[in-house]
Amino acid sequence: MKLVRVRGISKRQREPMVLSVAQFHLLLEELDEPFRTMVILDLATGLRCSELFAFKWCDVLWDDLTLLVRRGIVTGVVSDVKTKYSNAGIPLDPALAEVLLRWQRTTLFKNPEDCVFASPFVAGKTPWYPWGVERRHIIPAGIRCGIGRIGWHTFRHTFRTLLDETGAPMKVQQELMRHADIRTTMNVYGKAMDESKREAHRKVVSLVLPSKVA
C-alpha cells in the first residue's frame, strides 16, 4: 500500500479564500472583544485555531517577544502540537505584543496558567470553543461587512499570502507557517535566521494592524 499513489487526492477542491488588508480592517470593525484580539493574533501569526485557543499566558515570553506554541486543543482535548516546527517559538512583533498586553489587562483570567482566551462561561477553566466563535461571531461579521462566509482557515491562508507579498524567502515562510515539510511551501534549502523571521513577521503585522490599534 505504501507504493500506491492516488492522482489528485492532495489537490484542493477549491481555492481557499484570502482577505485583502482592506477587508480585514472592515472585519475588525464588526468584532467586539475578545474576538477582535483573537482574529488579529491569528491572522498576524498564521496560527492554527487549535494552537490559538490552547495558548496560556505562560507561553508569552514578553522580554524575548516570543510566543511558544506548546500544545493544541481540539474538541476540548489538549494534545501535543502537530510537528517539531509547530513546537517552535514564533516572533511576537512589539505592536502585536501591545495588542495582546491590552487584552491581558482587560481579561479576568490573567494568571500564567490561564488560557489567553479563557471562556467566562466556565469560569475561565477552558478556552472559548473555536467553532462556536466562528459560527456566532466571525461568520456573521464577515457577512455584515460584505466579505461573505469566512472562518479560521481564512486567516491562516491570508497570512501565507501576505508573507508572499512581503517577499519573505520560502524557508522563512516555512518556519513561520511551521510546516514540517518544505514541499508544503516550496522546496528551498537553508535555515531562516531569526532576524529574517522577525522582519517578515513585522511586515505582516504592519499590514494587518490598523494604525489606531497599533
MARMIRO-210468 format. One record per residue (C-alpha): residue number from 1; residue in one letter; chain; x, y, z. Coordinates in pm, 1 decimal. Each point is the difference from the previous one (the first is absolute). Layout:
N
+-----+----+----+----------+----------+----------+
|   i | aa | ch |        x |        y |        z |
+-----+----+----+----------+----------+----------+
| NUM |  a |  A |        X |        Y |        Z |
...
+-----+----+----+----------+----------+----------+
This chain:
214
+-----+----+----+----------+----------+----------+
|   i | aa | ch |        x |        y |        z |
+-----+----+----+----------+----------+----------+
|   1 |  m |  A |      0.0 |      0.0 |      0.0 |
|   2 |  k |  A |    294.3 |    235.0 |     53.1 |
|   3 |  l |  A |     63.2 |     -8.6 |   -374.9 |
|   4 |  v |  A |   -354.5 |    101.7 |    -90.1 |
|   5 |  r |  A |    -46.6 |    361.3 |   -108.6 |
|   6 |  v |  A |   -345.1 |    134.8 |    -79.2 |
|   7 |  r |  A |     35.1 |    281.2 |   -251.7 |
|   8 |  g |  A |   -160.1 |    327.7 |    101.5 |
|   9 |  i |  A |    -86.7 |   -112.9 |    352.6 |
|  10 |  s |  A |    201.4 |    285.5 |    154.1 |
|  11 |  k |  A |   -148.5 |    271.2 |   -219.3 |
|  12 |  r |  A |   -235.5 |    250.4 |    154.1 |
|  13 |  q |  A |   -352.1 |    -20.4 |   -130.2 |
|  14 |  r |  A |    -14.8 |    379.8 |      0.0 |
|  15 |  e |  A |    236.0 |    286.1 |     61.8 |
|  16 |  p |  A |      1.9 |    120.8 |    361.8 |
|  17 |  m |  A |   -136.3 |    347.7 |     60.1 |
|  18 |  v |  A |    258.8 |    267.0 |     74.0 |
|  19 |  l |  A |    -79.6 |    342.1 |    143.0 |
|  20 |  s |  A |    138.4 |    328.1 |   -122.7 |
|  21 |  v |  A |    138.1 |    233.3 |    265.4 |
|  22 |  a |  A |   -297.6 |    232.8 |    -56.0 |
|  23 |  q |  A |   -244.2 |   -288.5 |     52.2 |
|  24 |  f |  A |    176.4 |   -100.7 |    319.2 |
|  25 |  h |  A |    -31.0 |    350.2 |    141.2 |
|  26 |  l |  A |   -371.7 |      1.4 |    -85.5 |
|  27 |  l |  A |    -35.5 |   -330.4 |    182.9 |
|  28 |  l |  A |    169.0 |    136.2 |    312.7 |
|  29 |  e |  A |   -253.6 |    281.4 |     17.9 |
|  30 |  e |  A |   -275.5 |   -261.3 |     30.7 |
|  31 |  l |  A |    159.5 |   -193.7 |    285.4 |
|  32 |  d |  A |     -8.9 |     63.1 |    374.3 |
|  33 |  e |  A |    253.0 |   -125.7 |    253.3 |
|  34 |  p |  A |    136.4 |   -256.3 |     49.1 |
|  35 |  f |  A |    -80.8 |   -109.1 |   -355.3 |
|  36 |  r |  A |    175.6 |    300.0 |   -152.3 |
|  37 |  t |  A |    327.3 |    -83.8 |    176.4 |
|  38 |  m |  A |    -42.8 |   -369.6 |    -86.7 |
|  39 |  v |  A |    -28.1 |     81.3 |   -368.6 |
|  40 |  i |  A |    286.9 |    251.4 |      1.9 |
|  41 |  l |  A |    234.6 |   -247.4 |    171.2 |
|  42 |  d |  A |   -106.3 |   -284.2 |   -228.1 |
|  43 |  l |  A |     47.2 |    182.8 |   -328.2 |
|  44 |  a |  A |    319.1 |    177.8 |    105.0 |
|  45 |  t |  A |    168.4 |   -329.6 |     99.6 |
|  46 |  g |  A |   -163.4 |   -263.0 |   -222.1 |
|  47 |  l |  A |    -80.6 |   -217.8 |    300.8 |
|  48 |  r |  A |   -226.5 |   -299.0 |    -38.0 |
|  49 |  c |  A |   -315.0 |     65.7 |    202.2 |
|  50 |  s |  A |     76.9 |   -307.2 |    212.3 |
|  51 |  e |  A |    326.9 |    170.3 |     99.6 |
|  52 |  l |  A |   -156.1 |    343.2 |     47.5 |
|  53 |  f |  A |   -254.3 |   -119.8 |    255.2 |
|  54 |  a |  A |    252.4 |   -214.8 |    187.2 |
|  55 |  f |  A |    226.0 |    296.3 |     75.0 |
|  56 |  k |  A |     61.7 |     77.6 |    366.8 |
|  57 |  w |  A |    149.8 |    319.7 |    135.1 |
|  58 |  c |  A |    310.8 |   -193.0 |    102.9 |
|  59 |  d |  A |     59.4 |    -66.9 |   -371.1 |
|  60 |  v |  A |     53.5 |    371.5 |    -63.7 |
|  61 |  l |  A |    362.6 |     96.0 |     56.6 |
|  62 |  w |  A |    -34.8 |    375.4 |     29.4 |
|  63 |  d |  A |    370.0 |     76.8 |     45.8 |
|  64 |  d |  A |    100.6 |   -210.7 |   -300.8 |
|  65 |  l |  A |   -305.3 |    101.2 |   -208.2 |
|  66 |  t |  A |    -68.3 |   -364.4 |    -78.8 |
|  67 |  l |  A |   -306.9 |   -223.9 |      3.5 |
|  68 |  l |  A |     50.9 |   -365.5 |     91.9 |
|  69 |  v |  A |   -230.2 |   -235.6 |   -186.6 |
|  70 |  r |  A |     -3.2 |   -288.0 |    244.9 |
|  71 |  r |  A |   -338.4 |   -164.6 |    -46.1 |
|  72 |  g |  A |   -320.6 |    -15.2 |   -196.6 |
|  73 |  i |  A |   -359.8 |    -52.4 |    102.8 |
|  74 |  v |  A |   -263.2 |   -172.7 |   -213.2 |
|  75 |  t |  A |   -357.0 |    -61.0 |    120.6 |
|  76 |  g |  A |    115.1 |     68.3 |    355.2 |
|  77 |  v |  A |    288.3 |   -248.5 |     -9.3 |
|  78 |  v |  A |    350.1 |    141.7 |     52.7 |
|  79 |  s |  A |    280.9 |   -170.1 |   -190.9 |
|  80 |  d |  A |    350.5 |     58.8 |   -126.4 |
|  81 |  v |  A |     41.7 |    221.4 |   -302.6 |
|  82 |  k |  A |     16.6 |   -159.6 |   -343.1 |
|  83 |  t |  A |    371.3 |     18.0 |    -81.6 |
|  84 |  k |  A |    336.6 |    110.0 |    135.4 |
|  85 |  y |  A |    -44.1 |    320.2 |   -199.9 |
|  86 |  s |  A |   -335.0 |     53.3 |    168.2 |
|  87 |  n |  A |    179.1 |    -15.5 |    334.1 |
|  88 |  a |  A |    245.9 |    274.1 |    -93.9 |
|  89 |  g |  A |    -19.8 |    344.6 |    148.8 |
|  90 |  i |  A |   -136.0 |    266.4 |   -232.0 |
|  91 |  p |  A |     86.7 |    371.5 |      2.9 |
|  92 |  l |  A |   -232.9 |    246.7 |    165.3 |
|  93 |  d |  A |     24.5 |    342.7 |   -158.5 |
|  94 |  p |  A |     -8.1 |    286.5 |    257.1 |
|  95 |  a |  A |   -319.0 |    146.2 |   -151.5 |
|  96 |  l |  A |   -171.9 |   -337.2 |     24.6 |
|  97 |  a |  A |    136.3 |    -47.7 |    353.1 |
|  98 |  e |  A |   -170.9 |    326.4 |     96.1 |
|  99 |  v |  A |   -333.8 |   -129.4 |   -132.8 |
| 100 |  l |  A |     44.5 |   -317.4 |    204.1 |
| 101 |  l |  A |    106.2 |    195.0 |    308.6 |
| 102 |  r |  A |   -313.2 |    216.1 |    -20.0 |
| 103 |  w |  A |   -208.9 |   -314.4 |     -4.2 |
| 104 |  q |  A |    187.1 |   -138.8 |    302.4 |
| 105 |  r |  A |    -84.2 |    317.9 |    190.0 |
| 106 |  t |  A |   -367.0 |    -42.2 |    -93.9 |
| 107 |  t |  A |    -65.0 |   -368.3 |     57.5 |
| 108 |  l |  A |    -89.6 |   -139.9 |    341.1 |
| 109 |  f |  A |    223.3 |   -301.8 |    -66.9 |
| 110 |  k |  A |    360.9 |    117.9 |     -8.6 |
| 111 |  n |  A |    189.9 |   -246.8 |    216.5 |
| 112 |  p |  A |    289.3 |   -184.2 |   -169.7 |
| 113 |  e |  A |   -193.8 |   -326.6 |    -31.7 |
| 114 |  d |  A |   -319.7 |    166.4 |   -124.4 |
| 115 |  c |  A |    -87.3 |    -29.4 |   -366.2 |
| 116 |  v |  A |     52.3 |    324.8 |   -187.6 |
| 117 |  f |  A |   -354.2 |    -32.0 |   -131.5 |
| 118 |  a |  A |   -165.2 |   -163.0 |    300.3 |
| 119 |  s |  A |   -376.6 |    -24.0 |    -16.6 |
| 120 |  p |  A |   -189.3 |    191.5 |    270.1 |
| 121 |  f |  A |   -286.8 |   -248.3 |    -33.3 |
| 122 |  v |  A |    203.9 |   -270.5 |    174.9 |
| 123 |  a |  A |    177.6 |    231.0 |    244.9 |
| 124 |  g |  A |    307.5 |      4.8 |   -222.5 |
| 125 |  k |  A |     73.2 |   -371.7 |     44.0 |
| 126 |  t |  A |     -1.6 |    -63.3 |   -375.5 |
| 127 |  p |  A |     40.5 |    224.8 |   -303.8 |
| 128 |  w |  A |   -275.6 |    114.8 |   -229.9 |
| 129 |  y |  A |   -112.8 |   -266.3 |   -246.1 |
| 130 |  p |  A |    153.2 |     95.9 |   -338.2 |
| 131 |  w |  A |   -282.4 |   -126.9 |   -218.4 |
| 132 |  g |  A |   -254.7 |    174.8 |    220.4 |
| 133 |  v |  A |    193.8 |    325.8 |    -37.4 |
| 134 |  e |  A |     17.1 |    -53.5 |   -373.6 |
| 135 |  r |  A |   -371.7 |    -75.9 |    -33.6 |
| 136 |  r |  A |   -133.7 |    269.5 |    233.0 |
| 137 |  h |  A |    247.4 |    281.8 |    -56.6 |
| 138 |  i |  A |    240.0 |    -32.6 |   -293.3 |
| 139 |  i |  A |   -242.5 |   -123.1 |   -266.3 |
| 140 |  p |  A |   -269.9 |    258.3 |     87.1 |
| 141 |  a |  A |    262.6 |    278.1 |      9.5 |
| 142 |  g |  A |    130.1 |   -101.0 |   -341.2 |
| 143 |  i |  A |   -349.5 |      0.3 |   -145.2 |
| 144 |  r |  A |    -86.8 |    337.4 |    156.5 |
| 145 |  c |  A |    299.7 |    172.4 |   -157.6 |
| 146 |  g |  A |    -57.5 |   -159.0 |   -340.3 |
| 147 |  i |  A |    290.4 |   -246.2 |     -2.7 |
| 148 |  g |  A |   -211.2 |   -314.5 |     21.0 |
| 149 |  r |  A |     48.8 |   -319.2 |    199.2 |
| 150 |  i |  A |    347.5 |    -23.3 |    144.6 |
| 151 |  g |  A |    159.0 |   -197.8 |    279.5 |
| 152 |  w |  A |    321.6 |    -80.4 |    181.5 |
| 153 |  h |  A |    163.7 |   -156.8 |   -306.3 |
| 154 |  t |  A |    -51.6 |    328.4 |   -184.8 |
| 155 |  f |  A |    238.1 |    177.0 |    236.1 |
| 156 |  r |  A |    276.6 |   -259.6 |    -32.4 |
| 157 |  h |  A |    -23.6 |      7.3 |   -379.2 |
| 158 |  t |  A |      2.0 |    379.5 |      5.9 |
| 159 |  f |  A |    314.5 |      1.7 |    216.6 |
| 160 |  r |  A |    173.2 |   -224.9 |   -254.6 |
| 161 |  t |  A |   -101.5 |    232.4 |   -284.9 |
| 162 |  l |  A |    120.3 |    308.7 |    186.5 |
| 163 |  l |  A |    337.2 |   -166.1 |     58.6 |
| 164 |  d |  A |     24.7 |    -35.2 |   -377.5 |
| 165 |  e |  A |    -82.1 |    367.2 |    -41.0 |
| 166 |  t |  A |    277.4 |    101.1 |    239.8 |
| 167 |  g |  A |    251.3 |   -195.7 |   -207.2 |
| 168 |  a |  A |     87.7 |   -235.9 |    285.9 |
| 169 |  p |  A |    227.2 |   -287.2 |   -111.1 |
| 170 |  m |  A |   -169.5 |   -337.9 |    -23.6 |
| 171 |  k |  A |    203.6 |   -144.2 |    286.2 |
| 172 |  v |  A |   -111.0 |    290.2 |    222.0 |
| 173 |  q |  A |   -358.7 |    -63.8 |   -108.8 |
| 174 |  q |  A |     29.7 |   -369.0 |     84.6 |
| 175 |  e |  A |    124.1 |     73.1 |    350.6 |
| 176 |  l |  A |   -257.2 |    272.5 |     67.3 |
| 177 |  m |  A |   -275.9 |   -231.3 |   -126.2 |
| 178 |  r |  A |    161.7 |   -282.6 |    201.0 |
| 179 |  h |  A |    -26.4 |   -256.0 |   -278.9 |
| 180 |  a |  A |    190.2 |   -324.3 |     59.6 |
| 181 |  d |  A |     66.8 |    -50.2 |   -369.7 |
| 182 |  i |  A |    122.6 |    291.4 |   -207.5 |
| 183 |  r |  A |   -180.3 |   -150.0 |   -300.1 |
| 184 |  t |  A |   -313.7 |    133.9 |    164.8 |
| 185 |  t |  A |    138.3 |    342.9 |    -91.0 |
| 186 |  m |  A |    284.2 |    -46.2 |   -249.0 |
| 187 |  n |  A |    312.4 |   -211.8 |    -21.4 |
| 188 |  v |  A |    258.0 |    258.4 |    110.2 |
| 189 |  y |  A |    298.4 |    -88.3 |    216.3 |
| 190 |  g |  A |    171.3 |    188.1 |    280.3 |
| 191 |  k |  A |   -107.3 |    105.6 |    346.6 |
| 192 |  a |  A |   -177.1 |    330.6 |     53.6 |
| 193 |  m |  A |    178.4 |    230.4 |    241.5 |
| 194 |  d |  A |   -196.7 |    128.9 |    297.6 |
| 195 |  e |  A |     34.7 |    361.0 |   -117.4 |
| 196 |  s |  A |   -137.8 |    -93.1 |   -343.1 |
| 197 |  k |  A |   -302.2 |   -163.4 |    161.9 |
| 198 |  r |  A |    -57.4 |    301.0 |    223.4 |
| 199 |  e |  A |     23.8 |    239.3 |   -294.5 |
| 200 |  a |  A |   -248.0 |   -201.5 |   -207.8 |
| 201 |  h |  A |   -233.7 |    -19.5 |    298.5 |
| 202 |  r |  A |     35.5 |    376.2 |     62.5 |
| 203 |  k |  A |    -99.4 |     77.6 |   -357.9 |
| 204 |  v |  A |   -315.2 |   -212.8 |     27.7 |
| 205 |  v |  A |    -92.9 |    165.5 |    331.6 |
| 206 |  s |  A |     49.5 |    346.9 |   -151.0 |
| 207 |  l |  A |   -238.6 |    -95.4 |   -279.8 |
| 208 |  v |  A |   -279.0 |   -150.6 |    206.6 |
| 209 |  l |  A |     -6.0 |    224.3 |    306.9 |
| 210 |  p |  A |   -196.3 |    321.7 |    -48.9 |
| 211 |  s |  A |    198.4 |    299.5 |    118.2 |
| 212 |  k |  A |   -252.1 |     71.7 |    274.4 |
| 213 |  v |  A |     56.9 |   -353.5 |    141.3 |
| 214 |  a |  A |    377.2 |     10.5 |    -18.9 |
+-----+----+----+----------+----------+----------+
